[in-house]
């Protein structure tokens, strides 16, 4: 499941959606209201980072299918296995997931 880095991004987005959903449910249940009171420039900086990261990701490795089109993580030439297997002590040559 976690053999490639693409799943990590999906889990981060899932967590972000869970937090946003929790805040929205809290607003509905309590009748409260969440307002952003920070500086206006922070919104623009975050939007620029998001847009720039999206463009960078598409230019660097977006659309890579089975035919390649970019380096995959972990790069098999480094000799390192996936972070999931290294963290929990499994081997990359095991069958299964």
QUISUL-V669511 format. One record per residue. N is the residue number from 1. OMEGA is omega in radians with two decimals (999 if undefined). Layout:
{{N/OMEGA} {N/OMEGA}}
//
This chain:
{{1/-3.09} {2/-3.09} {3/3.11} {4/-3.07} {5/-3.11} {6/-3.13} {7/-3.13} {8/3.11} {9/3.11} {10/3.11} {11/3.08} {12/3.10} {13/3.08} {14/3.08} {15/3.10} {16/3.10} {17/3.11} {18/3.11} {19/3.13} {20/3.10} {21/3.09} {22/3.11} {23/-3.14} {24/3.09} {25/3.10} {26/3.11} {27/-3.11} {28/-3.06} {29/-3.06} {30/-3.08} {31/3.14} {32/3.14} {33/3.12} {34/3.12} {35/3.06} {36/-3.12} {37/-3.13} {38/-3.13} {39/-3.13} {40/-3.08} {41/-3.13} {42/3.11} {43/-3.13} {44/3.12} {45/3.12} {46/3.10} {47/3.13} {48/3.11} {49/3.13} {50/-3.13} {51/3.12} {52/3.09} {53/3.10} {54/3.12} {55/3.11} {56/3.14} {57/3.11} {58/-3.12} {59/-3.06} {60/-3.05} {61/-3.11} {62/3.09} {63/3.13} {64/3.13} {65/-3.14} {66/-3.09} {67/3.12} {68/3.12} {69/-3.13} {70/3.14} {71/3.08} {72/3.07} {73/-0.13} {74/-3.12} {75/-3.09} {76/-3.14} {77/-3.14} {78/-3.12} {79/3.12} {80/3.07} {81/-3.14} {82/-3.11} {83/-3.11} {84/-3.12} {85/3.10} {86/-3.10} {87/-3.06} {88/2.97} {89/3.10} {90/3.10} {91/-3.13} {92/-3.11} {93/3.09} {94/3.06} {95/3.10} {96/-3.04} {97/999}}
//
